[in-house]
Amino acid sequence: MQDYAAWALEAVAAPGVQYADVRVVEEAHRALSTKNGKLGHISDLESLGIGIRVLRNGAWGFAATDDMSREGVIAAARHAVAIAAASARVKREGSVLAPEPAHQAVWHSPCAIDPFAIGVEQQVDLLLAVDAELRAVKGVTLAEADMDFRRQRQLFVSTDGARIEQARVLSGAGYAATSFGENEIQRRSYPNSFGGQFQLQGYELIGSLQLLENARRVGEEAVALHRAAQCPQLTGTLILDSSQLALQIHESIGHPIELDRVLGSEANFAGMSFLTLDKLGRLRYGSPLVNVVADARLEHGPGLGTFAFDDEGVAAQCTDIIRGGEFTGYISSRETAASIGQNRSNGCMRAESWNRIPLIRMTNISILPGATPLSPEELIADTEQGVYMETNRSWSIDDKRYNFQFGCEIGWEIQNGKRARMLKNPSYSGITTEFWNSLDAICSREHWTLWGTPNCGKGQPQQTMGTGHGAAPARFRNVKIGTAYRQE
């Protein structure tokens, strides 16, 4: 890796080059799935490549290659320099980078059990055992189970003198039971929808999820939803489980605070943001109980947004995004920090792989738990009437991240402080700031989970990135409920 980086740095030396950085990335990816008692797919992929970013005459150039010969690396570096020179001829204004120390570091994420050292047969056997438990429930017509493991080793070097080695291992697993019948489809997922739970851990995560132990219950709930009452349409009290609240954070806080989106860089593909620069330090985003951070540090937890340094060589940090309900911060880069009056990036530039340029991406965007001890059971007991929802089924939000609608897999009616009848097709909708201002209770630390979202898309060409969102069950008042799947 060191030779590849050295060749690239030597080749970017040219008149007008103000800065350059190089990422040499080695990756391994294993994905497994089963479907209705049969093997769905198994893939083991590996890649090695280099991405080179050059700032010349105030404009960027980027090139990447998996031709790791000396000639291939030098050609890619010179291509990046040439692209920067061409970009400089049409730039509106020059790019300036906020300062950052030239870090020298080696960092490895915690990994107790290497998932790539576990036999594929053992992993498939567990998925098939889960599959069998799901299909043992009469009425389950489709059982699907998945595992996903990634290992990435990266060397970052820059013309500023930075040299950073990082190695990260990510694991994830989940399953779903689908029941077709009675002119409708119902589905229950575990431990979360859209692939399950993902964290910056080794195979030890898989054991902690208790996949087999929960399979029968999940299948039974999928079938029972056919007999459940339709979620009523009303304006009332809503309690969200932590996984659904995590997605709510992702869509209505995480994306709007991306500073490149705010400044218009994402307008063509993924929209902009209602969080214009004039709202920083002036907008009441939520109730006083809403405290949200962007935290890439390991002490926050083993999230998909956890690392030691971002892909600009900026050290991981914790940034207050919302403090006591007040909007206090964006996630930024070395180039955009000055636009919000900051003299340093808060370290949120990341790239999917060696063949993608770094973009501002969510780290772990988490709502802090309540300071007063409060369990989900106590939260329900303190609610006279309302609806409890869990596990995302669908989502929709406008391109400025202001108006939204979410559907969940399952709900329960709350009557007189008790969980009553099961509800099918639960949903809710709202306006971002109104919704977060309606939060009036959130459970405490022992009920807080750092969820992984492995499939966040952004950029052209698109990059799929993992993010983390910590949340505990929370209660919201005066929410529009039951509007997405209402029956005429």
N, C-alpha and C positions, 0 to 999 in steps of 0.2 A: 504493500500500500504506500509506503514512504517513497519508493521510487516513482510510482505513478504520479504522486502529488508533486514531487520535485521536478519531473519533466514538464508538468503543466505550468508550474510557477515560472520556470525558466522561459517558457515559450510565450507567456503573456507580456513580457517586458517589451514595451513599444512606446513611442512618443505619445504623450497625452493620457496614458493609462494612470489613473489616480489610485485605483484599488482593484484587487481581484481576490476571489476565494475559490477554493477547490474542495469538492466533496468526493471522496472515493467510498463507494458503498457496496458492501457484500451482503446479499440477502438469501434467506431460505424461507420457503413458505410451504406448509403442509395443510391440506384441506381434505376432510373426510365427511361423507354423509351416507345415511341409510334412508330407505323409503319403503314402507310396508313390508318389512321383513327381508328386504334385499339390499345389497350394496348399491348405493347411488353413484358415488364417485370417490376416487382417491387420486390426489395429485401431490407430487413433491417437486417443487420448482426451486431453482437456484439462479442467481444472477450476480454479475460483477460489472460495475461500470463507473464512470467518472462524469461529474457535472462541473462545469467551469463557468463562473460568472465574472464579468469584467465591467468595470466602470471607466469609461474613456471619454474625456471631454464632456463630462456631465451626463452621459447617457449609458444605458446598460446594453450588454451583449451576453448571450448565454448559448452554450453548446454542450452537447453530451455525446458520449460514445461508449460502446462496450468492446471496441477494438483496443485492447489494453497493451498493444505493442507500443514501443517508443514512438514510432511514426504515427500511429493512430491517435495517441494522446496529444502529441504536438499539433497534429492537424486540427483536432477539436479545439485546442486552446487558441490557435491562430484564427479559427473560424469565429470564436467568441469575440476576439479583438476586432475582427472585421465587421461583425454585426453591430458592435458598440459604435464603431466609427460611422457606419451608415445611419444608425439611430441618432447620432449627434447632429446630423445634418438637418433633421426634421424635429428636433426636440423643441418644446415650448419653453421650458426652463430647465436648468441643470439640476441633477440630483446631488444632494449633499447628505453625507452619513453622519449620524450622531456618534460621538466617540464611544469606544468600548476598549477596555484593557485587552492586550494580546494574551489571552489565557493559554496556559499550558496544563493539560489535564488528561487523565484517563479515568473513565467511569463505566461501571457495569451495573445494570439494573439487577435487583434481587431476583434470584431464580434458584429455588431449592431443588427442583427436579427438572432436568432438561427434557422437554416434551419430545425432542427429536431422538432421545435415547430410549424412549418407550416404544416397544414394538407396535407396528401398525395393527397387527392382529389383536393385541390387547385393547387398543383404542376402538377398533371396529366391534369387538365383542361387547364392550360397554354400550355402544350405540345400539347394537342389535337387542341387547337386554332391555334397554329403555323402550325401544320400538315394540318389543313383545308385550311389555306391560301396558303400553298405550292401546294396542290392538286387542288386549284381553277385555277391554271395556266394550260391551255391546253397544253399537251405535257409532263407534269411531271408525270412519271410513278411510282416513288417511293419516298415517303416522310418519313424521319426518324428524330426523335428528342429525346434528352437525357438530363437528369440532374444527377448530382452526388454530394454527400455530404459526408464528412468525419470529424469525431471528434476524436482526440487522446489526451489522458491524460497520461503523463509519469512521473515517478519518477526515477531519476538517483542518485545512491549512489556509492561511491568507497572507497577502503581501504585507499586512500589518505585523506579522510574526506570530499569529495564533497557531497552535497545534493542539487539537483536541481529538481524542479517541473516545468513542462511545459505543457500547454494545447493549442492545435492548432485546428482551424476549417477551412476546405477547402471546397470551393464550385465551381461548374463548370456546364456549360450548352452549348448546341449547337444543330445544326440541319443541314440536307443536303437534297437537292432536286436532284434526279437523273432522267435523261431523256434517255430512250432507243429508238433508232430509226435510220433509215438510215445507218444500219450496224455499228453503233458505240454507245458508251455510253458517255454521258457528265454529269458532276456533279458540283454543286456549293454548298459550305458550308458556314455557318455563326455561330459565328464570326470568326471561324477558322476551318480547317479540323481536322479529327481524334478526335472528341468529343467536339470541341468548345474552349471556354476560361475558364481557371481555375486560381483561385487566393486564397490567404490566407484571405478570407473574409467569412461573413455569407451570408444570403439570400439576403442581399442588393445588392450583385453582380448581381443577376438575373435581378433585375429591371434596373440596369444601362446598361445592354447589349441591351435593346430595341429589344428583340427577335421578338415579333409580328410585330413591325413596319417595319422590314426589310424582312419579309418572302416573300411577293409578289415579290419584286425585285430579290431576290435570285432565286426563281422559274423561273422567266422570263429569267434570265441570263442563267440558265441551258438549257432551250429550245433554246434560241438564239444561243448558241454555235454550234448547228448543222448547222446553216447557215453561221457561221463565216469562214473566210479564215484560211487555215492551216498556222501555224507559219512558217515563212521562215527560211531556213538554211543559216546562215551568221555569220560573226565575226563582232561584233559591240557593240553599247552602250546598256546597260541593266540597268533598274531601278527596284528594288525590293520593294514591300510593306513591312511593318514592320513585319508582321507575317511570311513571307517567309524568311526574313533576320534573324529572331529569330531562325528558324530551321537551317539555314546556320551556325549560331554561334554554335548551339548545336553540330552539327556533325563535323565541321571543326576547332573549337576552344575548345569547352567544353570537348569533349572526349580526344583529344590529350594532354590536360594539366593535366589529371588525373595521379598523380605520380605513383600509383601502376601499371597502364598500361605501363608507361614509363619504370618502373623497371622490367617488365615481368610478373607480377602477373595475368594479364588478358589475356595472350597470347593464352591460350587454348580455351577460349570461345569467347572473343570479340576483339582479336587482340592486337596489341601494338600501338606504336605512332612514328611518324617521328620526334617528339620533343625530341630527345635524350639529355642527360644532358649537352653535350658540346655546345648545342645551347642556353642555358640560358644566357641572357645578350649579345648574339652575333648575333642572327638571326633577320633580318628585316622581320617581319611577315606581315606587311601591310604598307600602305601609312601613311604619318604623321597624317592623319585624323582618323586613327584607334586607338581608346583608349578603351580598354576592361578591365572590373573589374570582380572579383568574390566577390559578396557582399551579405552576409546573414543577414545584419542588417535591422531592420524594416524601418529605414529612406530611404533605397533604394526603398522600395515599398512592397506591400503585395504579394510577389512572393511565388511560391511553394518551393523555396529554402530559405525562410526566417524563422529564429528562433533566440532564444537568446543564446542557447548552442547546440553544436553538441552532438553526442552520445558517445563521449569520455569526455564530460564535459568541452570542450574548448569553450570559449566565441566567439560569432559571430564577424566576422571581414570583412573588405574590403581589398582585395588584388589586386594590379595592375597586370594584366596579360599581357597586351600590352599597352605600353605608347608611344604615338607618332609614332606608327608603330613598335617599338622595343619590342621583346619578353622579358618579365621581371619576369614572375612567373608561378609556377604550383599551383595546389590545393593539399594539403598534409594532413598527419595524424601525431600523436605524434610519431609514429614509423618511418615514412619516412622523417621527416623534416630534419634530420641531413644529408641525402644524397644530399641535395642541399645547405648545409651550413647554415641552419636555426636552431636557438635554441628554436623555438616554432612552433607548428602546426598552420596552418591558419584556422583550425576548419571546416573541410569538411568531417568528418566521420559520416555516417548516415546509419541506418538500416530500412528496410521496415516495420518491426514489431518486436515483442518480440521474434519471432522464427527465426530471421536472425541475423548474426553477422554484425557489422558495417563495411562498406567499404568506400573508398574515393568516394564521389559523388559530382556532380555539385551542387552548391548553386544557386544563381542568377548570371549567366554569361551573362553580358550585355555590349553592345557597347554604349558608352556615346554619347549623341546627339551632333550635331554641335553647335559651339559657336555663329555663326552668324544666325540671324533669316532667316529661309528658310522653306517654306511650300511645300507639294507635288506638288501643282499646279505650284509654281514658279520653282521647280526642273524640271518639264516637259517643262515649257516655256523656260527654259535655255538649252534644249536639241534639237538639230537640227533634228536628226534622231535616232531612237532606238526602243526598245521594253520594255514595262512596264508589269510586271508579278505580280500576287498575288495569295495567298492561295496554300499551298503545295498539290500536288497530289501524288508524289512519290519521293523516294530518294534512292541513292546508293552511297556508299563510301568504299574505300578499307580498309583493316584491319589496316593500319597505318595512316588512316585519311588524305590521301594526294591527291588522285584522286577521283573526285566526279562527279555525274550527278543528277540533280534535275528536276522534272517536276512540273508544276503548273496547277491550274484549268483553269485559264483564263489569257489572255494577251491583250494588245492593242498596235497597231503600233503607234509610235510617228513620226509625220511629221511636219517639220517647227515649232517645239515648241508646237504642239497641239496633243491631243489624237485623233487618227484617227480610223481606222477600228478595230473591235474586232478580236482577233486571238484565235483559238482553239489549244489545245495540245501544249502550249508553254513549252520550256525546255531550259536548259543551262548546260554547263559542264566546268570543269576546274581543275586546280591544286591549292591546298589551298593557298600557299604563293603568287602565281601569281595573284590569284583572289583578295585577300585582298590588294595587292599592287596596284590593278587597281581602287580601290575606290577613287573617286575624289570629291564627294559631299555627305553630309548627312543632313537630315532635323533637325530642332531644337527641343528643349525640349517639346514644346506644341504638337508635333506630335509623341512623343516617347511613346511606350506602353510596359508594362511589361507583356509578354505573359507567359502562363503556359503550360508546357509540362508534362502531368501526367503519361506518360507511358514509361519512360526510363528504359530499362532493362540492368542488369549487374549481374555478379557473378554466381557461381554454388554452391548450388541451386540458381536459378535466383531470383533476387529481382527487383520489379518494383517500381520506385521512381519518385516523382514529382520534376521538376526543373523549374527555371524561367529564362527568357531571355528578357531583355529590348532592344528595337530597334526602330529606326525611318526609314522611307523610305530613300534609299540610291542609288547612281548611280555608275556604274562600266563601265570601258572602255575596248574595245578589248576583249570581252567575246564571246566564242563559243555558238551560240544560235540555237535552233531548231534541235538538234541532236538526241533527245530521241524518238520522235514520228514521225519522218520524213516518208513521204509517197513516195513510189517508183512510 
